[in-house]
Amino acid sequence: MKDWFTIANLENLIEQYHLLGPIFGVFLTALEAFIPILPLVVIVVANVNAYGIVIGVAISWIGAVVGAYGLFLVSRKFGKHPKLQRFVLNKRVQTLIKWVDMKGLAPILVLLCFPFSPAVIINIVAGLSNIRKYYYLIALLIGKFVMIVVTGGLGYDLRAILTDPIKLTLVIIGIFLLWIIGKWVENKLNKRVERDLRAVSKESHS
């Protein structure tokens, strides 16, 4: 395993990825929106190393927006299907839907800027809420662009990163900080959701 994990083999893997074409890069990034176990950071890094920073970011951005907006539209269209009501009527999901309807796009836009935010839940809840399609598309375009530019910038030039311990350390620290900040923002928003809805509930009963 260690013998295979060399810079030459990684560069060969990137070259094979490149030969699959940009459509594959778009497809793989879009697929991640529906299958969150796929590593989005790895896919974005592969795109920028295979096609260059500009084209790689563009490919990843298009794929991420298409996938996320597709899941949003699917949730909106089939959210009222009887077989999905068990999920839709879940207390946690209903709480998030109500809060999104109250607060609008601002908190969602913040979460979309981080690669480790719960993107699947965000897209589904947004689809079940009353957010207008056009406004959510704008939020996706902005949030995903910020997230992919930062992620792609950290992982660009794989050879330079893997051969320079300082750069490798900085990239690892950068990705770790993104994860920490993303989780911190997510936790803060979760607490705000509960606080705001408790306040609304008290007002409605007073």
C-alpha positions as CSV (number, residue, x, y, z in Angstrom):
1,M,0.0,0.0,0.0
2,K,2.8,2.4,0.9
3,D,4.6,1.5,-2.3
4,W,1.6,2.5,-4.3
5,F,0.9,5.8,-2.4
6,T,3.6,7.8,-4.3
7,I,3.5,11.2,-6.0
8,A,4.0,9.5,-9.4
9,N,1.0,7.2,-8.8
10,L,-1.2,10.1,-7.6
11,E,-0.3,12.2,-10.6
12,N,-1.1,9.2,-12.9
13,L,-4.5,8.9,-11.1
14,I,-5.1,12.6,-11.6
15,E,-4.2,12.2,-15.3
16,Q,-6.6,9.3,-15.7
17,Y,-9.3,11.4,-14.0
18,H,-8.5,14.2,-16.5
19,L,-9.0,11.9,-19.4
20,L,-12.6,11.1,-18.3
21,G,-13.5,14.7,-19.2
22,P,-15.0,17.6,-17.5
23,I,-18.5,16.2,-17.7
24,F,-17.4,13.4,-15.3
25,G,-16.1,16.1,-12.9
26,V,-19.4,17.9,-13.0
27,F,-21.4,14.6,-12.6
28,L,-19.3,13.5,-9.7
29,T,-19.7,16.8,-7.8
30,A,-23.4,16.9,-8.5
31,L,-23.8,13.3,-7.3
32,E,-22.3,14.2,-4.0
33,A,-25.4,16.3,-3.2
34,F,-27.4,13.1,-3.2
35,I,-24.8,10.8,-1.8
36,P,-23.1,12.7,1.1
37,I,-20.7,9.9,1.9
38,L,-18.8,10.9,-1.3
39,P,-15.9,13.2,-0.2
40,L,-16.6,16.6,-1.7
41,V,-13.2,18.1,-0.7
42,V,-11.4,15.2,-2.5
43,I,-13.6,15.7,-5.6
44,V,-12.9,19.4,-5.7
45,V,-9.2,18.9,-5.2
46,A,-9.2,16.3,-8.0
47,N,-11.0,18.7,-10.3
48,V,-8.6,21.6,-9.8
49,N,-5.5,19.4,-10.1
50,A,-6.9,17.7,-13.3
51,Y,-8.2,20.8,-15.1
52,G,-6.4,23.7,-13.5
53,I,-7.6,26.1,-10.8
54,V,-10.0,28.1,-13.0
55,I,-11.6,25.3,-15.0
56,G,-11.5,23.0,-12.0
57,V,-13.3,25.5,-9.8
58,A,-15.9,26.1,-12.5
59,I,-16.5,22.4,-13.0
60,S,-16.9,21.8,-9.3
61,W,-19.1,24.9,-8.9
62,I,-21.5,23.9,-11.7
63,G,-21.7,20.3,-10.4
64,A,-22.3,21.4,-6.8
65,V,-25.0,23.9,-7.7
66,V,-26.8,21.5,-10.1
67,G,-26.8,18.7,-7.6
68,A,-27.9,20.8,-4.6
69,Y,-30.6,22.6,-6.6
70,G,-31.7,19.3,-8.0
71,L,-32.2,17.9,-4.5
72,F,-34.0,21.1,-3.5
73,L,-36.4,20.7,-6.4
74,V,-37.0,17.0,-5.7
75,S,-37.8,17.8,-2.1
76,R,-40.2,20.5,-3.1
77,K,-42.0,18.3,-5.7
78,F,-42.2,15.1,-3.6
79,G,-42.2,16.5,-0.1
80,K,-45.9,16.0,0.3
81,H,-45.8,12.4,-0.9
82,P,-47.4,10.1,1.6
83,K,-44.4,7.8,1.8
84,L,-42.2,10.7,2.9
85,Q,-44.5,12.1,5.5
86,R,-42.7,10.2,8.3
87,F,-39.6,12.1,7.5
88,V,-41.3,15.4,6.7
89,L,-43.3,15.4,9.9
90,N,-40.3,14.6,12.1
91,K,-40.2,17.1,14.9
92,R,-36.6,18.2,14.1
93,V,-37.3,18.7,10.4
94,Q,-40.5,20.6,11.2
95,T,-38.6,22.9,13.6
96,L,-35.9,23.6,10.9
97,I,-38.6,24.3,8.3
98,K,-40.4,26.8,10.5
99,W,-37.2,28.5,11.4
100,V,-36.1,28.8,7.8
101,D,-39.5,30.3,6.9
102,M,-38.9,32.8,9.8
103,K,-35.3,33.8,9.0
104,G,-35.1,33.3,5.3
105,L,-31.9,32.7,3.3
106,A,-29.2,34.5,5.4
107,P,-28.4,31.6,7.8
108,I,-28.6,29.0,5.0
109,L,-26.2,31.1,2.9
110,V,-23.6,31.1,5.7
111,L,-23.8,27.3,6.1
112,L,-23.4,26.8,2.3
113,C,-20.0,28.5,2.4
114,F,-18.5,25.7,4.5
115,P,-17.6,22.3,2.9
116,F,-18.4,20.3,6.0
117,S,-21.9,21.7,6.6
118,P,-24.9,19.2,6.5
119,A,-25.6,20.1,2.8
120,V,-28.2,17.3,2.3
121,I,-30.3,18.4,5.2
122,I,-30.0,22.1,4.2
123,N,-31.2,21.3,0.6
124,I,-34.1,19.1,1.8
125,V,-35.3,21.5,4.5
126,A,-35.0,24.5,2.0
127,G,-37.1,22.5,-0.5
128,L,-39.8,21.8,2.2
129,S,-39.9,25.4,3.3
130,N,-41.5,28.3,1.5
131,I,-38.3,29.9,0.1
132,R,-38.7,30.9,-3.5
133,K,-36.9,28.8,-6.0
134,Y,-35.1,31.8,-7.6
135,Y,-33.8,33.1,-4.2
136,Y,-32.5,29.7,-3.2
137,L,-30.7,29.3,-6.5
138,I,-29.0,32.7,-5.9
139,A,-28.0,31.5,-2.4
140,L,-26.5,28.3,-3.9
141,L,-24.6,30.1,-6.6
142,I,-23.0,32.4,-4.0
143,G,-22.4,29.9,-1.1
144,K,-21.1,27.1,-3.3
145,F,-18.8,29.5,-5.1
146,V,-17.2,30.7,-1.9
147,M,-16.9,27.1,-0.5
148,I,-15.3,25.7,-3.7
149,V,-12.9,28.5,-4.3
150,V,-11.6,28.1,-0.7
151,T,-11.4,24.3,-0.9
152,G,-9.9,24.3,-4.4
153,G,-7.3,26.9,-3.5
154,L,-6.2,24.8,-0.5
155,G,-5.8,21.7,-2.6
156,Y,-4.4,23.1,-5.8
157,D,-1.0,21.9,-7.1
158,L,-0.9,18.5,-5.4
159,R,2.8,17.9,-6.2
160,A,3.8,21.1,-4.4
161,I,1.7,20.2,-1.4
162,L,2.9,16.6,-1.0
163,T,6.6,17.5,-1.5
164,D,6.6,20.4,0.9
165,P,5.9,19.5,4.5
166,I,5.1,23.1,5.4
167,K,2.5,23.5,2.6
168,L,1.1,20.1,3.5
169,T,0.8,21.1,7.2
170,L,-0.8,24.4,6.3
171,V,-3.4,22.7,4.0
172,I,-4.3,20.1,6.7
173,I,-4.6,23.0,9.3
174,G,-6.7,25.0,6.8
175,I,-9.1,22.1,6.1
176,F,-9.3,21.3,9.9
177,L,-10.1,25.0,10.6
178,L,-12.9,24.9,8.0
179,W,-14.3,21.9,9.7
180,I,-14.1,23.5,13.1
181,I,-15.6,26.8,11.9
182,G,-18.4,25.0,10.0
183,K,-19.4,22.9,13.0
184,W,-19.2,26.0,15.3
185,V,-21.5,27.9,12.9
186,E,-23.8,24.9,12.7
187,N,-24.1,24.6,16.5
188,K,-24.7,28.3,16.9
189,L,-27.5,28.2,14.4
190,N,-29.0,25.1,16.0
191,K,-29.1,26.9,19.4
192,R,-30.6,30.0,17.7
193,V,-33.2,27.9,16.1
194,E,-34.3,26.5,19.4
195,R,-34.2,29.9,21.1
196,D,-36.1,31.7,18.4
197,L,-38.9,29.1,18.2
198,R,-39.2,29.0,22.0
199,A,-39.7,32.7,22.0
200,V,-42.3,32.5,19.2
201,S,-44.1,29.7,21.1
202,K,-44.2,31.9,24.3
203,E,-45.5,34.8,22.4
204,S,-48.2,32.8,20.8
205,H,-49.4,31.4,24.2
206,S,-49.3,34.8,26.0
